[in-house]
Amino acid sequence: MKSYVATCPAQQQQNYKSNHKWKRTLANILLVASLSFTTITSVSAENSLPLHQVTPQETESFINQFFSQPEMKSALKGAVVTVVHDQQIVLNKGYGYANVAKQIPVDADSTLFRVASISKTLTATAIMQLVEQGKLKLNEDVSTYTDGLDLTNHTGTALTLEHLMTHTSGFDFTDAAATDRELGSSYPLEQFIKDHQPSVVRTPGEVFRYDNYGYALLGYIVQKQSKLPFETYVQQHIFQPLGMSDSHFTLSKDSLSKLATPYGAEGQALPQYPNVPDSSPEGGLITTGRDMAHFMLAQLNQGSYQGARILEPASVQDMQTLDVSIHPDIPGTGYGFESTYSQYNHGRKVVSKAGDLAGFHSNLWLLPNEKTGLFVVSNSDGSDLREALFQAFMDHFYPNNETHYADYIVPESSLRTYEGLYRDIRLPAWLYDVSATETGLQVIDAYGTHNLTPVKDMLFMDDDGKLAGFKKNQSGEISYFYYNKSDSWSEKLAEAKPYEDVPEDHPYAPYIYRLTQIGLYPQDQSRFEPEKPVSRGEFVTQVVGISGMSISTQSPKFKDTQSSPYAAYIQTALELGIVQGNTRGLFHPDQAITRQEAAVIISRTAQQLLGAPAVTANLAGSQDRWAKEGVQFVVALGLYGPEVSISSSGAVDYRSKQPMLRQESSVLMYKMLGTLLH
């Protein structure tokens, strides 16, 4: 159990893209809360009306109206909404069902939900407590506190607790690959930390990249310095003082029996799954609406709830300061907090935390100056209600405080300095193509084409009011970009150096040079050898490398890959379920990969990592029966180049059994990025 751009036949492309719900899985994998793929209408108040008071009666009436929308009723399985204001719980209410088949309604006081990455806010709280106790220093090298854990650092700059807290560690990998574990099996936090050690490859503190491993490491440090298991420490120092009697960082039979059933995007019940590791500081919190109300009230009351103090006011202020940002006008990241859907803040200070796991999606927002908190969690991968709820809540209770920008003119010559290809630091497959217009910038990404207007130095705004920022490096060159993908910045890429054997008019040149630019091909070679067959090991390494997944540290399972330079990537692909060996336990990494083998690997990657559905295509030529589904997938999406022929009847001869050449592989990879992410 897992804990969790192209030409093609028009009709096939249209049929495939009409079934777009599978793409929502990408957001779950990345824990991205920046945009929802299916929108829900928000219930808004006219800005000219007087402010509504956050009272129990007004709040319940408003939330009831929000959930009474027909599109909400049809999409909702179950949810809890909790609102606190001025040190009171004004609403804590369940909607829908914890279990649809058994007609068990959600009880906001007792139904347990996974809140995923909201866990990080509790972990940050524990770190701040130990700082207050003098057991930790935020600016100290983490090696001081890790009890011999040897993290490789290639930068010469110390990695500190503050870097971990603000997602600026500089790790090469910040997300562990999915791990198959059964309910009831054990995977201790300490073992998890050792099994998935990344290396520091960027200067710590320089770049924001959402960091799950970093927060798991913080929990490990809490465990080491308190000399208590992480779960026990949090239970004694956070849950008990705040009266959070139904909150847990580990699964037990009792908590599992109260846990809401998760549902997939199509409404199907999903199996319950274990925390990985058992106590997951980065995402394992299981809690209720009532308990989250207590935590929000403590955060809004300078660290105190009903006489019990968990943090000093200065520590609370530090946690809620979102100053790690690409631009001062764009809310960034604090200690355990971030900014979700900041385009609806209406000029007010809002700190938040979002969480996503399979079947569970949550969000917490705090307005410290208004002493108001909003929490929501749902148990379905269906239509995402969080953005619409926050927008409606802010429009209703806190409108009329917008930030307005004066006209800001940037010469076209200056706008050209922003031009280039930007690659997301967390997901290398996510690209932004930025070009200058007469008055602003045009950005092409996986969501479409956006027009950005300058509003300040290094700051732009799109047509929907969403801000985009840029940052320069130490040499004064524009190097980083942040816009509509909330979990990391993107870096500007250098132009690819030309290969002697790939002239500009080469039919595969656009694909080869774009992939070279994003780092899939080496830049230290003068020749590309476009007509050279690709080996099985090389192809798998490219697929895994472009996915951004962490590389396995397990011993190679295939007997003939142990000495291969591609061994770790092949093992990662095996663990992800995208490759298989033969019956003798061999993989043949140096053997040329056939086009049908490559197609199968691509289709499995899309299915395993993105939940893509199977599709059909009109095929000509011959392919083995085991490869037909994979070939149909690649052909249906048009992931091929001029080497493929199409008959007058529309049948596609993919030349399935021929070796895949390097130039052909470049088309497959490039078009895969453009099609699967668009």
N, C-alpha and C positions, 0 to 999 in steps of 0.2 A: 504494500500500500504506500503510495507516494504522499508524503506530507508536502503539503504544497505551499522598373518603370519601362513599358514594353508593348510590342505589337503582337496580337494574337487574334484568332478567329473571333469576330465580334460577338456572335451568339453564345459561344462557349464562355467568353469572358463575362458577359452579362448574366448568364445563368449562375455562374460561380459567385459573382459579387452580390447577387441578390440575397445570398445566404451569408450575411455578414456577422451574425451574432457570435460566432466562434472567436472573433478578434477580441472580444471583451476579456478573454482569458489572458491576453497579454498584460492587461492592467493588473490582474491578480498576481501574476508572476513577478512583476516589477514593483508591486505595492505602490502603483502610481495612482494618485488621487487628483490629477490635474484636470482631466476631461472625462466625461462619461460618454459612451458611445450611443446611448439611448437617452433622450432627454425627457423630462417630465415637466409639465407646466407649473410654474410657481404662482402662488396666490399672493399678490402684491397690494400694498396700500398706496393710494395717491399721495405724492409728496406734499401736496397742499394741506392734507388733513393734519390735525394735531397728533402728537406722539401718543401711541397706545401705551398703557402702563403694563408692566410685566407682573400681572396679578394672577392668582390661580384661575379665576374665572375667565379672564381675557385670554390667557395662554392656552388653556384647554380648548376654548372655543376656536381659537386660531388653528391649533394643531389638528383638531378634529376636522375642520374644514379642509385642511391640507390633505389629510388621508382619505377624505370622502370623494376626492376626484376620481372619475371613472377609470382613468389610465392607471391611477395608483392602486385602486381596488383590484384591477385585473393583474397587476404585476406583483403585488405584495404577497409574501408568505407570512412573515412575522417581523415585528420590529418593536423596539423600545425607544421612546423619546423622553428625555429627562431635561428639565429646565430648572436652574437655580437662580435666585436673585436676592440681593441684599440679605444674605445669610439665611435664606429660607428655600426649601424645596417647593417650588410653585407647581411643578408637574413631574410626575413619574408614572408613565402610563404605557401599557402594552397594547399593541395592535396586531391583529391577525393571529397566526397559530405558530406555536413552538413545534408542533407536529401536525401536519395537515391530515394525514391518513387517520390518525387517532382523534382528530378534532380537539387537541389540547391547546387551549388559548395561551398566549404569551402573558405571563405575570411579571410585571416590572420589578417586583420585590424578590422573586425567587427563581425565575427562569434564567439559566446561565447562557451567556453568549461568549464566543471568542471575540476579543477586541483587537487581536493581532498587534500591529505596531504601536498602538496606544500603550502597550507594555513598556515601550522605551521611556515614556514619561515617568513611570514608576521606578525604572532602573536608574534614571538620572536623579530622581529624588533620593534613592539610596546612596548614590555617589556623593551627593551634596551633604547628606547627613554625616558620612564618614569624613568629608572635608571639614565640617564643623567640629568633629571630634578630634581633629588633628591627625587622623590616621592616613589621610591622603592630601596631596597637593595637586591642583589642576594643571599646573605648569611643570610638573615633574615627569621625567622620562618614565613611560609605562613599565619598562623593564625593572624598575625599582619595586613594583608591586605584583609581578607576575610569577614569582617563585620559580625562577629558572627557565620559564618559557622563552625560547630563543626565536624572536621575530627577526627576520632578515630585513635590514634597512639599507637600501642602496643610495640614500640621498645625502648622508652626512648631517642631517638635521634631526634632532630628537623628536620622537613621536610622544605626545603628551596625552593626558587624560582629556584635556580640553579639545584636542583634535578629535578624539573618539566621540566626545559628547556632541560635537558640531558637524560630524560627518565630513571631516577634512583630513582623514588619516593618510591619504595618499596610497592606500593599498591597491595592488593590482587586481584583486578580486574581493568584492564586498558581499557576495552572496554565495552560500554553499549550494552545490548541486542538490537536486531532489534526492532524498534518501528513502529507500524502501524499508519500512518498519511496520510491524504489526502492533495493534493495540495490546498493551500489556508487556511489550518488550521494553528493555531498559537501554538508555543511551545517556550516560552521565554527562553533565555540562563540561567537566574537565576533559573528558575524552573527545568530545565534539570540538573543543577549542584546539586540541593538539592535532586532530585529524584534518582540520581545514585551514591550517595556518597560511595566510597570505604573506606577501612581501611588500615592503614600502618602496614604491617606485616613483612617486611624485613627492615633491617637497611638502611635508605635512603643513597644513594650514593654508595652502595656496589655492586649492580647488575643492568645491563642494561636490560630493558624490554620495548618495544615500548609502548607508553602511550598516547592514544587518550584522555582519561579523563583528564590527566594532562595538556594537551594543551587547552582543553575546560576550565579548571580551570584558566589557565593563562589569557585567554580572559575575564573571569569573573573578575579577578583581575584588568585587564586594565579598565574594565567598572567601577569598584568600585572606583579605585584611580583617574581616570580622570574625574569621575562624568559625563560621556557621555556613551550612548549605544556603545557597541563594534564596531558595523558597522559604527557609526558616527565618532568615534575616528579615525578609520583606514582611513575613507574617507577624513577627514580633515588633518591628519598628515602624510599619506603615499600616498594615491591615488592622491590627488590634487597637492601636490608638485611635484610629478613625472609625472604628465600628464597622469595618468592611468584612463582615462575618461570612459572606458567601463569595469571597475572592480567592483565587488559587493560581499558582504558576505551574502546577503539575496536575495531571489527570489522575483521578481515583475512581473507583466504582461508583461512589456516591455522587461525585460531581458529574460523571458521565451520564448518570441516570437523569440529571436535571438539565443537561445541556440540550439546547434547541437543535433540532435536526437541520442540517444544512441542505440547501437546494441549489441545483445547477441552473444555468441560464435558460434551459428549456422547461424548467419546473420540476425536474426529476429529483427525487431524494438522493442525496449523496451519502456514502458511508462515513461514519465518524472516523477520525484519524488521530494518531498520537501526536504529542508535542515532540519535536526534534530540535534539540535534545529534550530530555525529560522535563527539565526546568529551563524554559526558554526566555531569557531576559529580554530578547529582542522582539518576541512576538507571541509568547505563550499564555498571557493573562486571560483567565476565564472569570467573568464577573457578572454582576446584575446592574440594572439601572440605579437602584437604591445605593449600592456601594459606590458607583461612579459619582453620584450626587455628593456623597461625603468627601470624596477626593477633590472634586471641583470646588466645594465650599472651603476646604482648607487652602487651596491655591488662591482663592479670591479673598481670603482673610489672613494674608501674610503668614501662611503656614500653620494656622491653628484652626481646630474644629471642636466646638463645644468644650473648650478648656484644655484639649489635648494638642500639644504643639509637636509637629513633626519636622518643621524647618524654621529657621530664623528668617525674619523679613528680608534681609539682604540676600539670602540664598534664593528665595522666591523671586526677587527682582532679577537676579542673575539668570534664572531659568527662563523668565518671560521676556528677556531682552533678545530680540531676533536680529542681531547685528552682523552675523556672518552672511553677507549678501553680496550679490554682484553689483548692486547699486543702492545707495541709501534710500531711494524712493520705493524699492521693491522689498517687502518684508522677507526676511531670510530665515535663518535657523538659530535657535538658542540651545539650551541644555534640555533636550527631550521634547522641545516644542518646535513648531514650524509655522507655515502660513498656508492654509488650504482655501482656495477660491477667494484670494485676496481682492479680486476685482469687485467684490460685494461688501468690502469693509466700510464703505461710505466715509472714508477719512478717519475712522476710529481705530484705536489700537486693538487688534485681535490676535491672539495666539491660539494655535490649534495643533491637533495631531490626528492623523488619519491612520486607518488600519485595514488591510485586506488579506484575507486568506480564502481558500476555496469554500464558498458557501456563506461567508461572513464578511460584512463590510461595516466599518464604524467610523465615526468622526466625533471629535470633541473640540468645541470652540470656547474660549474664555475672552470676555471683554472686561479686563481688570478695572478700568476707570468707571464702568457702569455696574461693576460687581454682579455681572450676569454670566452664566454658563449654559451651554447647550450641548447635549450629548445625544447621539443616535446610533443605533446598531441594528442591522437586519440580518436575516439568515437565508439570503438568496442572492445568486449571481445574476438575477434578472435586472430589470431597469434600475439604474442607480439613482436613489432618491436624495443623496446627500447634497449635491450642488443645488438642486431646486429647493430643498428645505432651508439651507442656509441663506440663499438669496431671498426667499420669501420671508424668513424670520427677520432679516436685517431691513428689508423694505417695510415690513409691518411695524417693527418696534424701534428701529434706529435709522430712519432715513435722514435726508436733509443735511448731510455733513460731508459732501463730496469735495475732493481735491480737484481744482480746476487749473489747467496749465495754460499759460499765455502762448501766443504764436512763437514758434522757435524755428528759425530758418537756418538750414545747413546747406552750404554750397554743394553742388553735385560732385565737385572734385573731392570734397571731404567725405561725402557719402561712399565714394568708391573705395575708401580705405576699409570699409566694413565688408566688402565683397569677398566671397570665397565659399568653400565647402566646410561646414562645421560638423564634427562627429561627436555624438553623445558619448560622454566619458563612461557611463555605466553600461549602456547598450550600444556597442559599436555599429550595429546595423541601423541605428536611428540617425538620419542625416538631415541637415538643414542646408539648402542651397540659397545663399543670400546674394542679391544683386541690387545695384543702385538704380533708382528711377530719377526723374527730374526733381522730385520733392521729398523722396523718402527711400524706403527699401522694400523690395519684394522678397518674401521668404516662401520657399517651397519645402514642405515637409510631408510627413505621413498623413496629416490631416487635410492637406490641400495647399492652396496658394493664399498668402496673407499679405496685405499692404500695411506697412508700418510707417507712421508719421513721427518725425522727431519732436520731442517735447522738452528735452533738456540734453545737456552734454552726455553722450553715451546711453541715453534713455529714449525709447520709442514706445508708441502706443498703436495697437491695431484698431480696426473699425469697431470692435466690440468693447473697447476700453481696457483691454488687457495689456499690461506693460511688458516690455522686453528690454533687457539690459545687456550691455557689453562691458568687458573689462580688459585693460591693457596688461601686458606682462612687464617685467622689470626693465625691459629695453624700450618701453613705450609703444609697443606694437599691439594692436587689437588682437587678442588671443582667445577670449572666451565669450560665450553667448548663452543667455538664459531666457526662455520664453514660455512655451506652453507644455513642457514636460517637466514636472515639478521635482523629480528625484535626482537631478544632477545638472551640472553645466555641460556645455558642449565646447570643444576646442577647435580652433581654426586649423585646417590642414594645409601643409605646404603643397605646391603643385608637384605632380609626379615628374620625375626625370624621364626623358625619352629613352626607349630601347632602340638599339641599332636595327633590329629586325621587325619593328612595329612602327612603320611610318604613319603620319597623320591620316593618310587616306586608306589605311588598312581597314577592311570591313569590321574587324573586331576591336579596333583601337579605342573607341569610346568606352567600351566595357573594361578592357585591360587597364587603361590608365586611371579610370575611376576607382577600380579595386586596388590598384597600386597606391593611389592617393590615400585611401583609408587604411592601408597597412596590411592588406591581405597578401600582397606579393612583395618580395624584398626589393629595396632600391639600390642595393650595392652590386648589382649585376648589370652588365652592359647589354646582354641579350636576354630575351624572354623565351625564345623557342616556342612560338605559338602552336606549331604543329606537332609538338612532342606529346605523347600520351601521358595522362595523369595517373600516378600510382594510387592504389586504394588508400594507403596511409596518408599520402599528401592530400587527397580529396577530403577525407574525414577530418584532418587537421584544419583545413580551411573552413569547413562547416562549423566545427566546434569553436574555432577562433572567432568567427564573425558573430556567434551567438552571445558572446560576452560571459558565458558560464565559467565558473571556477573549474580548474583542471583537477582531475582525480589524483589523489595521492596513494591509491590502492595499488597493490602489485598487479601487473598485467595478467589477465586471465587467459589470454591467448598464448599458447606456447611459443609461437613464432614471432611475437612482437616484443619480447623482453629486451632485446638489444636494439630495437628499432628507435630512431630519433622521434618517431611519431607515437611511441608506446603510450604515453600519458593521455594523449588526445583520443586514441583509439579506445583506451579503457574508459574514459569519460563518456564517449559515444555509446559504449556498451552499457554503462550504468544508466544512461538516459533512455535506453531502449531504441536507439536509432541505427544500430548495426548488430549483426549476428555473425557468428563464426560458422564453420562447417561442422559436420558430425564428429570430426576428429579433433575439435578444439583449436583449429587453425584459422588465421585471418588472411594470410598472404599479403602483407602490407606493401611489398615491392611489386606486386603484380599490377599491370595496367587495369584500371577500372573500366568496365563497360558502361555504355550510356544507360542501359536499363538498371544496372546496379546503382549508378549515381542518382537516377530518378527515384528509386526506392528509398535511398537515404534522405533525399530532399523531402519526399512526401512524409516519411516517418518523423523527420524533424518538425515539420509543420503540424503534424498531428499530435506529437508528444509534447511539444513546447507551447503550441498555440491553440491546440484543440481544433485544428482545421478538419472539416468534413471530407469524406471521400467524394470524388467527382468522376464523371465519365467523359470520354472524348471519342471521336470518330477516328480510329486508328487504321493505318495501312501497314504493310510489312509484317515482320515476325518478331515476337517477343515471348519469352518464357511465361508460363502461367503465373508463377510466383511474382513476376515483375509487372503484370498487366495493370494492377491498381496504381502502382507508382508511376508508370509511364503515362497513364491516363491523367493523373494529377498534374504532371509537368506539362503535358500537351494542352490540357484544358486551360491552364494559366498562361500558356504561350511562353514558357521559360526555355526558349531555344533561339538560335540564330539562323543565318542564311544557309547553314548546312542541311536544314530540314526542308523537305519538299512537300507540297500540298497539292493533291489532285484536284481536278475540276469538280469533283463531287464533294470536296472539302475534307477528304480523308488525309490524315497526316502520317507520313512515313518518318518515324523518329530515328530510324537506323539503330534500333535498340541494342543489337548485339555487337556493334562496332566499338572499338576503344573510344573513350572520351578524351579528346585532345585539349590542351591547355587553353586554346582560344575558345573552344566550345564551353569549357568549364567556366570561363569568365562571363559568358553570356548567362549561363544558368545561375551563377551566383548573383550577378548584378540584377537580373530581372526578378530573382527570388526576393531580394531586398525591396525592390520597388513595388512588387505585387502583394506580397504577404503583409507589408506594413501599411499599404494604402487601402 
